């Protein structure tokens, strides 16, 4: 990573959180983002599955009495 990227990352956070962000940035730089990409893909898949299950559950709920119907 270039110094410009590190500067952009560190300037985007509040001063009390710079230590955490710096450590996280260094871990990503060290690992090359491989662990992050694998974990992110899995988390995104789980989130999509949960969203789909929630939408299907919402479709199965009975309508509220007296609620206006959609056109």
LUMLUM-151249 format. One record per atom (N, C-alpha, C, O, CB): chain; residue number from 1; residue in one letter; z, x, y. Coordinates in Angstrom, 2 decimals, m for minus. Glycine has a CB too. Layout:
BEGIN
kette, nr, rest, zz, xx, yy
A, NUM, a, Z, X, Y
...
END
This chain:
BEGIN
kette, nr, rest, zz, xx, yy
A, 1, x, 0.00, 0.84, m1.17
A, 1, x, 0.00, 0.00, 0.00
A, 1, x, 0.00, 0.89, 1.24
A, 1, x, 0.51, 2.01, 1.25
A, 1, x, 1.21, m0.96, 0.00
A, 2, x, m0.58, 0.35, 2.25
A, 2, x, m0.69, 1.11, 3.49
A, 2, x, 0.53, 0.88, 4.36
A, 2, x, 1.25, m0.11, 4.18
A, 2, x, m1.98, 0.73, 4.25
A, 3, x, 0.77, 1.78, 5.29
A, 3, x, 1.89, 1.56, 6.22
A, 3, x, 1.73, 0.27, 7.04
A, 3, x, 2.72, m0.35, 7.43
A, 3, x, 2.02, 2.75, 7.16
A, 4, x, 0.48, m0.12, 7.29
A, 4, x, 0.25, m1.35, 8.04
A, 4, x, 0.74, m2.57, 7.27
A, 4, x, 1.31, m3.49, 7.85
A, 4, x, m1.24, m1.51, 8.36
A, 5, x, 0.52, m2.56, 5.95
A, 5, x, 0.99, m3.68, 5.12
A, 5, x, 2.51, m3.73, 5.11
A, 5, x, 3.09, m4.81, 5.21
A, 5, x, 0.45, m3.55, 3.68
A, 6, x, 3.15, m2.59, 4.99
A, 6, x, 4.61, m2.56, 4.99
A, 6, x, 5.15, m3.02, 6.33
A, 6, x, 6.13, m3.75, 6.39
A, 6, x, 5.13, m1.14, 4.66
A, 7, x, 4.51, m2.61, 7.40
A, 7, x, 4.93, m3.02, 8.74
A, 7, x, 4.78, m4.53, 8.90
A, 7, x, 5.65, m5.19, 9.47
A, 7, x, 4.12, m2.29, 9.82
A, 8, x, 3.69, m5.09, 8.39
A, 8, x, 3.47, m6.53, 8.49
A, 8, x, 4.52, m7.30, 7.70
A, 8, x, 5.02, m8.33, 8.15
A, 8, x, 2.07, m6.89, 7.99
A, 9, x, 4.86, m6.79, 6.52
A, 9, x, 5.86, m7.47, 5.69
A, 9, x, 7.23, m7.42, 6.37
A, 9, x, 7.90, m8.45, 6.46
A, 9, x, 5.94, m6.81, 4.30
A, 10, x, 7.63, m6.27, 6.84
A, 10, x, 8.96, m6.13, 7.42
A, 10, x, 9.08, m6.80, 8.79
A, 10, x, 10.18, m7.23, 9.16
A, 10, x, 9.31, m4.67, 7.55
A, 11, x, 7.99, m6.90, 9.53
A, 11, x, 8.07, m7.54, 10.85
A, 11, x, 8.09, m9.06, 10.75
A, 11, x, 8.35, m9.74, 11.74
A, 11, x, 6.91, m7.10, 11.73
A, 12, x, 7.81, m9.61, 9.56
A, 12, x, 7.76, m11.06, 9.38
A, 12, x, 9.10, m11.67, 9.02
A, 12, x, 9.20, m12.89, 8.86
A, 12, x, 6.76, m11.41, 8.33
A, 13, x, 10.15, m10.85, 8.89
A, 13, x, 11.46, m11.37, 8.49
A, 13, x, 12.51, m11.04, 9.54
A, 13, x, 12.32, m10.16, 10.38
A, 13, x, 11.88, m10.80, 7.11
A, 14, x, 13.61, m11.76, 9.47
A, 14, x, 14.73, m11.52, 10.39
A, 14, x, 15.41, m10.20, 10.04
A, 14, x, 15.45, m9.81, 8.87
A, 14, x, 15.75, m12.69, 10.34
A, 15, x, 15.94, m9.50, 11.04
A, 15, x, 16.59, m8.20, 10.79
A, 15, x, 17.66, m8.22, 9.70
A, 15, x, 17.74, m7.25, 8.95
A, 15, x, 17.20, m7.71, 12.05
A, 16, x, 18.50, m9.27, 9.57
A, 16, x, 19.51, m9.22, 8.50
A, 16, x, 18.92, m9.24, 7.09
A, 16, x, 19.60, m8.88, 6.13
A, 16, x, 20.45, m10.38, 8.65
A, 17, x, 17.67, m9.67, 6.95
A, 17, x, 17.07, m9.76, 5.62
A, 17, x, 16.10, m8.63, 5.32
A, 17, x, 15.44, m8.64, 4.28
A, 17, x, 16.36, m11.07, 5.48
A, 18, x, 15.99, m7.65, 6.22
A, 18, x, 15.03, m6.56, 6.03
A, 18, x, 15.33, m5.73, 4.79
A, 18, x, 14.40, m5.25, 4.14
A, 18, x, 15.02, m5.67, 7.23
A, 19, x, 16.60, m5.55, 4.45
A, 19, x, 16.94, m4.76, 3.27
A, 19, x, 16.44, m5.41, 2.00
A, 19, x, 15.89, m4.74, 1.13
A, 19, x, 18.44, m4.56, 3.19
A, 20, x, 16.63, m6.72, 1.89
A, 20, x, 16.17, m7.44, 0.70
A, 20, x, 14.64, m7.39, 0.61
A, 20, x, 14.08, m7.13, m0.46
A, 20, x, 16.65, m8.91, 0.74
A, 21, x, 13.98, m7.63, 1.73
A, 21, x, 12.52, m7.65, 1.72
A, 21, x, 11.96, m6.27, 1.44
A, 21, x, 10.96, m6.14, 0.73
A, 21, x, 11.98, m8.17, 3.06
A, 22, x, 12.58, m5.25, 1.99
A, 22, x, 12.13, m3.88, 1.73
A, 22, x, 12.24, m3.55, 0.25
A, 22, x, 11.33, m2.95, m0.33
A, 22, x, 12.93, m2.88, 2.57
A, 23, x, 13.36, m3.93, m0.37
A, 23, x, 13.53, m3.68, m1.80
A, 23, x, 12.52, m4.43, m2.63
A, 23, x, 11.95, m3.89, m3.58
A, 23, x, 14.92, m4.05, m2.24
A, 24, x, 12.29, m5.68, m2.28
A, 24, x, 11.30, m6.49, m3.00
A, 24, x, 9.90, m5.92, m2.83
A, 24, x, 9.13, m5.86, m3.79
A, 24, x, 11.34, m7.94, m2.52
A, 25, x, 9.57, m5.51, m1.63
A, 25, x, 8.27, m4.90, m1.36
A, 25, x, 8.09, m3.64, m2.20
A, 25, x, 7.01, m3.42, m2.75
A, 25, x, 8.13, m4.56, 0.13
A, 26, x, 9.12, m2.82, m2.29
A, 26, x, 9.02, m1.59, m3.08
A, 26, x, 8.88, m1.87, m4.57
A, 26, x, 8.16, m1.16, m5.26
A, 26, x, 10.25, m0.71, m2.84
A, 27, x, 9.56, m2.91, m5.07
A, 27, x, 9.42, m3.28, m6.48
A, 27, x, 7.99, m3.73, m6.76
A, 27, x, 7.40, m3.31, m7.75
A, 27, x, 10.42, m4.39, m6.86
A, 28, x, 7.43, m4.57, m5.88
A, 28, x, 6.05, m5.02, m6.07
A, 28, x, 5.08, m3.84, m6.01
A, 28, x, 4.12, m3.78, m6.77
A, 28, x, 5.67, m6.06, m5.01
A, 29, x, 5.36, m2.92, m5.11
A, 29, x, 4.49, m1.75, m5.00
A, 29, x, 4.59, m0.90, m6.25
A, 29, x, 3.58, m0.39, m6.73
A, 29, x, 4.86, m0.92, m3.77
A, 30, x, 5.79, m0.75, m6.78
A, 30, x, 6.00, 0.06, m7.97
A, 30, x, 5.36, m0.58, m9.21
A, 30, x, 4.73, 0.11, m10.00
A, 30, x, 7.49, 0.26, m8.21
A, 31, x, 5.53, m1.87, m9.36
A, 31, x, 4.99, m2.57, m10.53
A, 31, x, 3.52, m2.97, m10.37
A, 31, x, 2.87, m3.38, m11.33
A, 31, x, 5.81, m3.80, m10.82
A, 32, x, 3.02, m2.86, m9.17
A, 32, x, 1.63, m3.23, m8.94
A, 32, x, 1.43, m4.74, m8.93
A, 32, x, 0.30, m5.21, m9.01
A, 32, x, 0.76, m2.62, m10.00
A, 33, x, 2.48, m5.49, m8.83
A, 33, x, 2.36, m6.94, m8.77
A, 33, x, 2.10, m7.58, m10.12
A, 33, x, 1.94, m8.80, m10.19
A, 33, x, 1.28, m7.31, m7.84
A, 34, x, 2.04, m6.81, m11.21
A, 34, x, 1.71, m7.36, m12.52
A, 34, x, 2.77, m8.35, m13.00
A, 34, x, 2.43, m9.44, m13.48
A, 34, x, 1.55, m6.23, m13.55
A, 35, x, 4.03, m7.99, m12.88
A, 35, x, 5.09, m8.89, m13.33
A, 35, x, 5.13, m10.14, m12.47
A, 35, x, 5.38, m11.24, m12.97
A, 35, x, 6.46, m8.18, m13.29
A, 36, x, 4.89, m9.99, m11.19
A, 36, x, 4.87, m11.14, m10.29
A, 36, x, 3.75, m12.08, m10.65
A, 36, x, 3.95, m13.30, m10.69
A, 36, x, 4.74, m10.68, m8.83
A, 37, x, 2.55, m11.55, m10.91
A, 37, x, 1.40, m12.40, m11.21
A, 37, x, 1.62, m13.18, m12.50
A, 37, x, 1.28, m14.36, m12.57
A, 37, x, 0.12, m11.55, m11.32
A, 38, x, 2.17, m12.55, m13.51
A, 38, x, 2.40, m13.23, m14.79
A, 38, x, 3.46, m14.32, m14.62
A, 38, x, 3.28, m15.43, m15.12
A, 38, x, 2.85, m12.22, m15.87
A, 39, x, 4.52, m14.02, m13.92
A, 39, x, 5.57, m15.01, m13.69
A, 39, x, 5.10, m16.15, m12.79
A, 39, x, 5.47, m17.30, m13.01
A, 39, x, 6.77, m14.35, m13.08
A, 40, x, 4.30, m15.82, m11.80
A, 40, x, 3.80, m16.84, m10.88
A, 40, x, 2.87, m17.80, m11.61
A, 40, x, 2.93, m19.01, m11.38
A, 40, x, 3.07, m16.19, m9.71
A, 41, x, 2.03, m17.28, m12.47
A, 41, x, 1.12, m18.13, m13.24
A, 41, x, 1.89, m19.09, m14.13
A, 41, x, 1.56, m20.27, m14.21
A, 41, x, 0.17, m17.27, m14.08
A, 42, x, 2.92, m18.59, m14.79
A, 42, x, 3.72, m19.44, m15.66
A, 42, x, 4.46, m20.50, m14.83
A, 42, x, 4.52, m21.66, m15.22
A, 42, x, 4.72, m18.60, m16.47
A, 43, x, 5.03, m20.10, m13.71
A, 43, x, 5.76, m21.04, m12.85
A, 43, x, 4.83, m22.11, m12.29
A, 43, x, 5.21, m23.27, m12.19
A, 43, x, 6.46, m20.29, m11.71
A, 44, x, 3.63, m21.72, m11.93
A, 44, x, 2.66, m22.68, m11.41
A, 44, x, 2.26, m23.68, m12.49
A, 44, x, 2.10, m24.86, m12.20
A, 44, x, 1.43, m21.96, m10.87
A, 45, x, 2.09, m23.22, m13.71
A, 45, x, 1.75, m24.12, m14.81
A, 45, x, 2.88, m25.10, m15.09
A, 45, x, 2.63, m26.29, m15.31
A, 45, x, 1.44, m23.31, m16.08
A, 46, x, 4.11, m24.62, m15.08
A, 46, x, 5.26, m25.51, m15.30
A, 46, x, 5.35, m26.53, m14.17
A, 46, x, 5.59, m27.72, m14.42
A, 46, x, 6.57, m24.70, m15.40
A, 47, x, 5.17, m26.09, m12.94
A, 47, x, 5.22, m27.00, m11.80
A, 47, x, 4.14, m28.07, m11.87
A, 47, x, 4.40, m29.23, m11.55
A, 47, x, 5.10, m26.22, m10.51
A, 48, x, 2.94, m27.68, m12.27
A, 48, x, 1.85, m28.65, m12.40
A, 48, x, 2.16, m29.66, m13.50
A, 48, x, 1.90, m30.85, m13.34
A, 48, x, 0.52, m27.93, m12.70
A, 49, x, 2.70, m29.19, m14.61
A, 49, x, 3.05, m30.09, m15.71
A, 49, x, 4.14, m31.08, m15.30
A, 49, x, 4.06, m32.26, m15.64
A, 49, x, 3.51, m29.30, m16.92
A, 50, x, 5.15, m30.60, m14.58
A, 50, x, 6.22, m31.49, m14.12
A, 50, x, 5.69, m32.50, m13.10
A, 50, x, 6.10, m33.66, m13.11
A, 50, x, 7.36, m30.66, m13.49
A, 51, x, 4.79, m32.08, m12.25
A, 51, x, 4.19, m33.00, m11.28
A, 51, x, 3.39, m34.09, m11.98
A, 51, x, 3.47, m35.26, m11.61
A, 51, x, 3.29, m32.24, m10.29
A, 52, x, 2.64, m33.71, m12.99
A, 52, x, 1.87, m34.69, m13.74
A, 52, x, 2.78, m35.68, m14.46
A, 52, x, 2.53, m36.88, m14.46
A, 52, x, 0.96, m33.98, m14.76
A, 53, x, 3.86, m35.16, m15.06
A, 53, x, 4.81, m36.06, m15.75
A, 53, x, 5.47, m37.01, m14.75
A, 53, x, 5.69, m38.18, m15.07
A, 53, x, 5.88, m35.23, m16.49
A, 54, x, 5.78, m36.54, m13.57
A, 54, x, 6.37, m37.40, m12.54
A, 54, x, 5.42, m38.48, m12.08
A, 54, x, 5.82, m39.62, m11.87
A, 54, x, 6.81, m36.57, m11.36
A, 55, x, 4.14, m38.11, m11.92
A, 55, x, 3.14, m39.10, m11.52
A, 55, x, 2.95, m40.16, m12.60
A, 55, x, 2.85, m41.35, m12.30
A, 55, x, 1.80, m38.41, m11.22
A, 56, x, 2.91, m39.73, m13.85
A, 56, x, 2.78, m40.70, m14.95
A, 56, x, 4.00, m41.60, m15.06
A, 56, x, 3.87, m42.79, m15.32
A, 56, x, 2.55, m39.97, m16.28
A, 57, x, 5.18, m41.04, m14.86
A, 57, x, 6.40, m41.85, m14.89
A, 57, x, 6.40, m42.87, m13.76
A, 57, x, 6.85, m44.00, m13.94
A, 57, x, 7.64, m40.96, m14.81
A, 58, x, 5.90, m42.48, m12.59
A, 58, x, 5.83, m43.39, m11.46
A, 58, x, 4.88, m44.54, m11.72
A, 58, x, 5.12, m45.66, m11.26
A, 58, x, 5.40, m42.66, m10.23
A, 59, x, 3.81, m44.28, m12.44
A, 59, x, 2.86, m45.34, m12.77
A, 59, x, 3.45, m46.34, m13.76
A, 59, x, 3.03, m47.50, m13.79
A, 59, x, 1.58, m44.75, m13.34
A, 60, x, 4.41, m45.92, m14.54
A, 60, x, 5.01, m46.80, m15.55
A, 60, x, 6.16, m47.64, m15.00
A, 60, x, 6.65, m48.54, m15.68
A, 60, x, 5.50, m45.97, m16.71
A, 61, x, 6.60, m47.35, m13.77
A, 61, x, 7.71, m48.11, m13.21
A, 61, x, 7.25, m49.52, m12.84
A, 61, x, 6.12, m49.71, m12.40
A, 61, x, 8.29, m47.39, m11.96
A, 62, x, 8.12, m50.50, m13.02
A, 62, x, 7.75, m51.86, m12.61
A, 62, x, 7.73, m51.97, m11.09
A, 62, x, 8.43, m51.23, m10.39
A, 62, x, 8.73, m52.89, m13.21
A, 63, x, 6.94, m52.89, m10.60
A, 63, x, 6.86, m53.11, m9.14
A, 63, x, 8.14, m53.76, m8.66
A, 63, x, 8.77, m54.53, m9.39
A, 63, x, 5.64, m54.00, m8.77
A, 64, x, 8.53, m53.46, m7.43
A, 64, x, 9.71, m54.08, m6.85
A, 64, x, 9.39, m55.52, m6.48
A, 64, x, 8.31, m55.78, m5.95
A, 64, x, 10.21, m53.28, m5.60
A, 65, x, 10.29, m56.46, m6.74
A, 65, x, 10.03, m57.84, m6.36
A, 65, x, 9.94, m57.97, m4.85
A, 65, x, 10.79, m57.45, m4.12
A, 65, x, 11.13, m58.77, m6.91
A, 66, x, 8.93, m58.66, m4.39
A, 66, x, 8.76, m58.89, m2.95
A, 66, x, 8.08, m57.76, m2.23
A, 66, x, 7.85, m57.86, m1.02
A, 66, x, 10.08, m59.13, m2.33
A, 67, x, 7.74, m56.67, m2.91
A, 67, x, 7.06, m55.57, m2.26
A, 67, x, 5.59, m55.92, m2.08
A, 67, x, 4.99, m56.51, m2.98
A, 67, x, 7.22, m54.27, m3.07
A, 68, x, 4.99, m55.57, m0.94
A, 68, x, 3.57, m55.87, m0.75
A, 68, x, 2.71, m55.06, m1.70
A, 68, x, 3.01, m53.90, m1.98
A, 68, x, 3.15, m55.60, 0.70
A, 69, x, 1.65, m55.65, m2.17
A, 69, x, 0.73, m54.96, m3.08
A, 69, x, m0.30, m54.18, m2.28
A, 69, x, m0.71, m54.61, m1.20
A, 69, x, 0.04, m55.95, m4.03
A, 70, x, m0.70, m53.07, m2.81
A, 70, x, m1.75, m52.28, m2.17
A, 70, x, m3.08, m52.99, m2.35
A, 70, x, m3.32, m53.63, m3.37
A, 70, x, m1.80, m50.85, m2.77
A, 71, x, m3.96, m52.87, m1.35
A, 71, x, m5.27, m53.57, m1.47
A, 71, x, m6.14, m52.99, m2.55
A, 71, x, m7.26, m53.47, m2.76
A, 71, x, m6.02, m53.51, m0.16
END
